[in-house]
Amino acid sequence: MQHHNQQNHQKKQTYVMVQYMPLSTGSTGQYNSGQGAHQFILPPSLEGRCPKLTRYKTIGFLAVTLLSVILLVVMVSHTEMAPPYFSASRAESKTSGEGKSMATPNSAAAASPMCSLSVLQDAGLAEETELGDKGAEVNNDPDLARGAPSGAHAEPSGVIEAQSDPTGAAADDDPEYRRRFPTAIVIGARKAGTRAILRFIGLHPDVVTSRRETHFFDREYDQGLEWYRQQMPKSLPSQMTIEKTPNYLVDWDTPQRVYNFNASIKLILIVRNPISRTVSDYVQLRPSLVKLLALRTSFRTCSEVHSDNSSSSSLV
Ligand SMILES: Nc1ncnc2c1ncn2[C@@H]1O[C@H](COP(=O)(O)OS(=O)(=O)O)[C@@H](OP(=O)(O)O)[C@H]1O
């Protein structure tokens, strides 16, 4: 019993000694583990070896904090400068449906000459030429009515939404908010900045633009008018729809077909220095050209082999 008490006492003593070990680094000491005395040396810490490290740490922490604050401020200021179609003005314009004058006057779009509706009006682009569902009748082109499904509101796969349509949910309740035929088309030229000009015009709250090239008049004509309409983004009667397919400029069939569709439709053409345009086109087409050349070479090799075979067989 006495032996047991002594062991307990030693354990307690050990615990207390370890608990209160000196914390200063590099110092030596001694402790009793119960089975004899032990020497120890505390290893010097990094701070101990390099006294400036604490100061560097503090400076680093302050620098990171400062950078984070600057980043935050920059992000906040950029949010305030967001394009007008992300702001409430577009929602008001879309849901009110009271005509083009509903463009918020103090919005960035109205302030910018590039986005000003008056620019479009001057160019005759804002003229009300909506065809609605009567497009085929108006233009009296039997070819165009071909392929139009009876269920006019059926959603096809891969429907193209408006490029700037954050208020769709609110406007969805409006029965007037639906897909309409374009009243203007960007017809080219390829690589002349057609995407850019469509985006610039599309910044206006009363303009909606198709996200992708529809190629209706050059490649998808057989799909019919209803298909074409379904490719357009939803819009209100006060808004104009614009699509772009630069290939229309160089397609033989397109002019007549567009004329048959809507003789008063507005055509937007943007041009560029022909040399840089061609270089840009070449750079984009290069992978296809390389493939084409490789294909031609293999065809030539095939035909040479074939002609060799046929000539040798004729010799035989
Ligand atoms: N704002 C502005 N100003 C000047 N140039 C611009 C602008 N926006 C786009 N671009 C250049 O236009 C080229 C792409 O043109 P497109 O959008 O018409 O291409 S496409 O036909 O739709 O594939 C492409 O040219 P390259 O870079 O030489 O290929 C773009 O850089």
The ligand as an SDF file (V2000), in Angstrom:
LIG
                    3D

 31 33  0  0  0  0  0  0  0  0999 V2000
  -14.9490   45.5900  -81.6190 N   0  0  0  0  0  0  0  0  0  0  0  0
  -14.1670   45.0520  -82.5410 C   0  0  0  0  0  0  0  0  0  0  0  0
  -13.3750   45.8120  -83.3020 N   0  0  0  0  0  0  0  0  0  0  0  0
  -12.5900   45.2670  -84.2390 C   0  0  0  0  0  0  0  0  0  0  0  0
  -12.5460   43.9420  -84.4960 N   0  0  0  0  0  0  0  0  0  0  0  0
  -13.3140   43.1520  -83.7630 C   0  0  0  0  0  0  0  0  0  0  0  0
  -14.1600   43.6560  -82.7700 C   0  0  0  0  0  0  0  0  0  0  0  0
  -14.8030   42.6080  -82.2220 N   0  0  0  0  0  0  0  0  0  0  0  0
  -14.3720   41.5090  -82.8440 C   0  0  0  0  0  0  0  0  0  0  0  0
  -13.4760   41.8360  -83.7640 N   0  0  0  0  0  0  0  0  0  0  0  0
  -12.7640   40.9250  -84.6520 C   0  0  0  0  0  0  0  0  0  0  0  0
  -13.6960   40.4170  -85.6080 O   0  0  0  0  0  0  0  0  0  0  0  0
  -13.3050   39.1020  -85.9550 C   0  0  0  0  0  0  0  0  0  0  0  0
  -14.4680   38.1640  -85.7410 C   0  0  0  0  0  0  0  0  0  0  0  0
  -15.4800   38.5970  -86.6120 O   0  0  0  0  0  0  0  0  0  0  0  0
  -16.9140   37.9400  -86.6240 P   0  0  0  0  0  0  0  0  0  0  0  0
  -17.5320   38.0620  -85.2820 O   0  0  0  0  0  0  0  0  0  0  0  0
  -17.6580   38.5310  -87.7560 O   0  0  0  0  0  0  0  0  0  0  0  0
  -16.5760   36.3970  -86.8760 O   0  0  0  0  0  0  0  0  0  0  0  0
  -17.6150   35.3370  -87.4560 S   0  0  0  0  0  0  0  0  0  0  0  0
  -17.7990   35.5960  -88.8750 O   0  0  0  0  0  0  0  0  0  0  0  0
  -18.8360   35.4320  -86.6850 O   0  0  0  0  0  0  0  0  0  0  0  0
  -16.9240   34.0350  -87.2550 O   0  0  0  0  0  0  0  0  0  0  0  0
  -12.1070   38.7610  -85.0950 C   0  0  0  0  0  0  0  0  0  0  0  0
  -10.9650   39.0670  -85.8610 O   0  0  0  0  0  0  0  0  0  0  0  0
   -9.6020   38.2660  -85.7470 P   0  0  0  0  0  0  0  0  0  0  0  0
   -9.1720   38.3710  -84.3210 O   0  0  0  0  0  0  0  0  0  0  0  0
   -8.6690   38.9340  -86.6980 O   0  0  0  0  0  0  0  0  0  0  0  0
   -9.8810   36.8440  -86.1370 O   0  0  0  0  0  0  0  0  0  0  0  0
  -12.2590   39.7090  -83.9430 C   0  0  0  0  0  0  0  0  0  0  0  0
  -11.0430   39.9690  -83.3100 O   0  0  0  0  0  0  0  0  0  0  0  0
  1  2  1  0
  2  3  1  0
  2  7  2  0
  3  4  2  0
  4  5  1  0
  5  6  2  0
  6  7  1  0
  6 10  1  0
  7  8  1  0
  8  9  2  0
  9 10  1  0
 10 11  1  0
 11 12  1  0
 11 30  1  0
 12 13  1  0
 13 14  1  0
 13 24  1  0
 14 15  1  0
 15 16  1  0
 16 17  2  0
 16 18  1  0
 16 19  1  0
 19 20  1  0
 20 21  2  0
 20 22  2  0
 20 23  1  0
 24 25  1  0
 24 30  1  0
 25 26  1  0
 26 27  2  0
 26 28  1  0
 26 29  1  0
 30 31  1  0
M  END
$$$$
